Structures are given as structure tokens and as C-alpha cells.
Amino acid sequence: NVLVVLAKQHNNGEHSFYDLVGLGEGYLACDGQIIPIEWQRTSVEEPFVYTTQDGEPAVLGVGNSYIAVIDGSVEYQ
């Protein structure tokens, strides 16, 4: 399971910060497929909720998951 979370990055000169509260888009790579997803998080204390574009919960495969947060776009083939 690889989740790519797209989020806006801010930099104050010393540290980078990402907007990880609210709504956003991303991708889930699992079982040989890449699925566009949406993420939601109501506060920094709450967990992320991942759904497919039709609003169904995103189903992760058994095993470990890696979450990458990026500010930009993703290209894949």
C-alpha cells in the first residue's frame, strides 16, 4: 500500500509545513492498481479518512502502508 497525499506546502525559512486539515486528493497504489482517492481530516488530532472518487471507503491491502505527502502532481503509467 502506497498512499500519495497531495497537499499545499508552506515554508517559513526554517521549516516546511503542509496543509493536512480539510479535504484533498491523492492516489492509492495497491495490488498492481493506482486508484485516485480523496482524503479528509477535520483536525490534527483526528485520523485521515480515505475514500474513492465515488465516496466509498478506500480499501487498503493487508500489510504495511507508506504515506507520502507531496506538493505537486503525480504522473504514472
N, C-alpha and C positions, 0 to 999 in steps of 0.2 A: 504494500500500500504506500503510494506516494501521493500526498496532497500538496498542491501548489496553490497557495492563498495569495491573491492579488490585493495589495493594499498600498495606500499612499505613504511615501516615506518623507520624513522631515528631518532636518539636521540643524542642530543649534551650534555647530562649530566644534563640539567635542563629542557629541553622542548622536546616534541616529534613532529615530522613533518611527513607529508605524501606526497608522490609524486602524486599530483592530477591534473597535467597538462600532457596531452598526451592521450594515449589510455590505456584501461584496461578492465578487465572483472568483472562480478558481477552477481547478481541474483535479480529478482523481484518476490516478493510473493504478489499475488493479486487474489481475488476471488477463493481461495482454490487451486491455482496452484503456482508452483515455476518455473519460466522461466529463463534460462541462458540469460544474456544480455551482451552487450559491452557498455562501456562508453567512451566518448571523450570530451576533453576540451582543447581549444587552448591557453588559458591564465587564470590567476587567476581572471581576470576581466570578463571573459565570463561564461555563464551558462554551466552546463553539458548537453550533448546530449546522450540519452539512446536509443539503438537500440537492436532488437533481433539479434540472430546469423545470420539470413539471410538478415540483413541490413535494415529491416523495422523498423519504429519508435516503441519504446516500449509504449504501451498504458496503462496508469495508470487508476485505477478505481476512481470513484467520492469520494471525501472526503480527509482527511488528509493523508500525506505521511511522513514516517520516513526513514531517510537515515543513515545507519550505515557504517562507514569506518573501515575496518579491514586489518591487515597484516597477512595473513594466508589462510587457506582453510575453506570451509563450507561443512558440511555433513548434509544431511536431508533424511527423509523417507516419 
